[in-house]
Amino acid sequence: MTKPLLKVAIQGDRASFHEIAAHRYYQEPVELLYCQTFEETFALLHSGNADRAFVAVSNTAHGTIAEVSTLIQLHSVKIEGAHDLPIEQHLIGAPTATVQTIQRVISHPVALSQCSIYLNGELMHSQKDEYHDTSAAVAHIKALNSPEVVAIGSEAAATLHGMRIIKRAIQDDPNNVTTFQSFVRQ
């Protein structure tokens, strides 16, 4: 009889940085439970519907993720372990999108903050909008299919959704790293 897969709640969709980091951390097959918010990941752990919550807690450019710190305090959890993931943020768009056509950039707020120098320089006239996840933002711009709206996300998200990387590695810090932690109920 096979052992059931560990159920791990993560914030984000397929091809998100959370998914990439979770696979690297657990190094064995796990069942990922994709959540739109950090709150939802901790709620699944607290309710027993997840065995672990695996979330980003800090980033070298952004600092501590305040919402996650608050949730750790609110829930009875303990840290099982941690994983550092180097993060490259890419500007992703439709095949016809160019830097000149961009009027709007969407992504997770932490990703937007990690790319502020590029966004405030090259794309200073474009609107910046927060989205719940980097990979979901790429899926959203695919559905829009507009050269005017782009997303910031991973190469894996661009590949998964069949979108083009317009500009690679637009993060402010070339040594950008996010620390993820795995939490269990106490």
Secondary structure, DSSP 4 states (H G I P E B T S, - for coil): -PPPPEEEEEES-TTSHHHHHHHHHH-S-EEEEEESSHHHHHHHHHHTS-SEEEEEEEETTTEE-HHHHHHHHHS-EEEEEEEEEE---EEEE-TT--TTT--EEEE-HHHHHHTHHHHHHTTTTSEEEE-S-HHHHHHHHHHHT-TTEEEEE-HHHHHHHT-EEEES---S-TT-EEEEEEEEE-
